[in-house]
């Protein structure tokens, strides 16, 4: 702001404000035109104190893409109501059980934020959220969940199906591996018995 505006704002004369600027009581700079511009320290501090946040929206499948945008809008509204500075908006489609979500991984690896805002805790992860919070706290970061109630039934059902599918695949994979191992052992035993004869 101009020095004259500063003087009016602080109920002092322009001459007094000019003397304060000359003595260094007021931070500012003089433009080539001769105009003195005063740095508003309160405004500067307020900008510096606003935490940098990332808003993270996730849905389980592309069929719920509509929900992704409305989720993002609610997160934006929450962040602006709290006076946060949004550094980044991240939208991701994938299961809450998937621990290899590329966009979430990128967020957790980056250092350019202080608060991660999610609508429901299960938008971030179905399990292990407390461990994530503990690790982030060590880096002076935190997760803010704006709605503490659980997510909708459709997403829960999708995650339930994913859990069953995952365990079935692992179970059948183990059986297949067991059969394969048994077959190799049997072939080796046959080879050993042939060489002994």
Buried (B, 14 or more C-beta within 10 A) or exposed (E): BBBBEBBBEEEBEBEEBBEBBEEEEBEBEEEEEEEBBBEBEEEEEEEEEBBEBBBBBBBBEEEBEEBBEEBBEBBBEBBEEBEBBBBBBBBBBBBBBBEEBEBBEEBBEEEEBBBBBBBBBBBBBBEEBEEBBEEBEEEEBBBBBBEEEEBBEBBBEBBEEBBEEEEEEEEEEEEEEEEEEEEEEEEEEEEEEEEEE
